[in-house]
Amino acid sequence: MDSSAETSTKTNKNRGRHASSVSCTSTTSSSNTSSSSDYTLPPPPDGGWGWVVVIGSFMVHLIADGCAFSFGVLYTELLDYFGESKGKTAWIGSLFVSVPLITGPIASALTNKYGCRAVTMAGAVIASLGFVSSAFCHSTEMLCFTFGIVSGFGLSMVYVAGVVIVAFYFEKMRAFATGECNRIIYPVTTVTQHAGSCYTSI
């Protein structure tokens, strides 16, 4: 009788320990699941601070697309200054337009990893360094590197992040907000090109 009672007591203790361990494990797993499910993005405000983001994205389009569409103003000046052929001088603008498109996947990967704000700031610094260093170039080859490649890659980082960030602040009005970032840029660049052509004709 004593031995059977001790055996049943030990069995009950083992069951209790197993049940407690299972309950602890299930509680931990459920808490991890709930914590992971609770981590969600806040709903887009569809306005408010989102319109400030739209203005910032518009400025990105203004600088990036404005420099690309207005390169014809610089093209004639670069032809006179360096005295190179038209084809060789055109490589500067061609690289400036094509590098942001070619390096778009790299900028997108950086945006996914580090966020829009960090990538935008880094891209602005890189593009600024490229523009400033272009003022000290004495050959078209150096301009192809500083203006075309360096500034082009910097503007690629800024451009991708500027397009992506608008979608985080708008849901119902996303198409309208994204369109506003691009719609105003074309009249502005048209006026800039017209003013540049008037300047070169003087």
Sequence and secondary structure as in RCSB ss.txt:
>XXXX:A:sequence
MDSSAETSTKTNKNRGRHASSVSCTSTTSSSNTSSSSDYTLPPPPDGGWGWVVVIGSFMVHLIADGCAFSFGVLY
TELLDYFGESKGKTAWIGSLFVSVPLITGPIASALTNKYGCRAVTMAGAVIASLGFVSSAFCHSTEMLCFTFGIV
SGFGLSMVYVAGVVIVAFYFEKMRAFATGECNRIIYPVTTVTQHAGSCYTSI
>XXXX:A:secstr
 HHHHHHHHHHHHHHHHHHHHHHHHHHHHHHHHHHHHH       SSTHHHHHHHHHHHHHHHHHHHHHTHHHHH
HHHHHHH   HHHHHHHHHHHHHHHHHTHHHHHHHHHHH HHHHHHHHHHHHHHHHHHHTT  SHHHHIIIIIII
HHHHHHHHHHHHHHHHHTT STTHHHHHHHHHHTHHHHHHHHHHHHHHHHH 
